[in-house]
């Protein structure tokens, strides 16, 4: 299976809530767009690991923050499949 691609997921390096203005995902060439202004919660612990949850009932992820917060590696932990995994890169401060 082809690895999914995603655009539009902002991931601040702290803990709290976030709002996603929009996100687009391509899974095996099938394009899906999220509803506007989706919400989520996230945490990042002292060892640069954390979690992210959209919704409910959206997907959940485990996170690892690298390169002084400029990059986040993540893997989907639920619900269902396909499982999304990838890297989010900070493009500005």
C-alpha positions, -999 to +999 in steps of 0.1 A: +000+000+000+012+035-008+021+058+022-006+085+026+003+121+021-012+150+041-012+188+040-024+213+065-019+198+100-004+224+123+014+210+153+026+235+179+052+223+203+035+225+238+003+211+252-033+222+248-058+225+220-055+233+183-077+242+154-070+229+119-084+253+092-083+225+067-065+193+058-062+172+027-052+136+027-044+113-003-046+076+004-039+054-027-048+084-049-082+089-032-084+126-020-103+133+013-107+168+028-115+175+064-143+197+075-131+233+081-120+243+116-116+208+130-103+207+166-079+185+185-058+182+217-021+174+220+005+168+247+043+167+245+063+153+274+098+160+287+114+133+265+099+149+233+072+122+230+035+129+230+001+124+216-024+141+193-062+135+190-086+151+165-123+152+170-139+132+185-143+109+166-112+117+147-078+099+145-052+097+173-014+097+169+017+091+189+044+119+183+081+123+186+095+159+183+130+162+168+154+189+156+146+215+183+109+214+175+112+219+138+100+185+129+075+160+143+074+123+134+040+107+140+021+074+136-016+069+138-028+048+167-065+047+161-092+043+150-091+018+121-071+018+090-053+028+068-027+038+093-011+072+086+025+077+095+048+106+085+066+137+093+053+172+099+079+200+093+077+235+107+079+260+078+079+292+099+077+305+135 
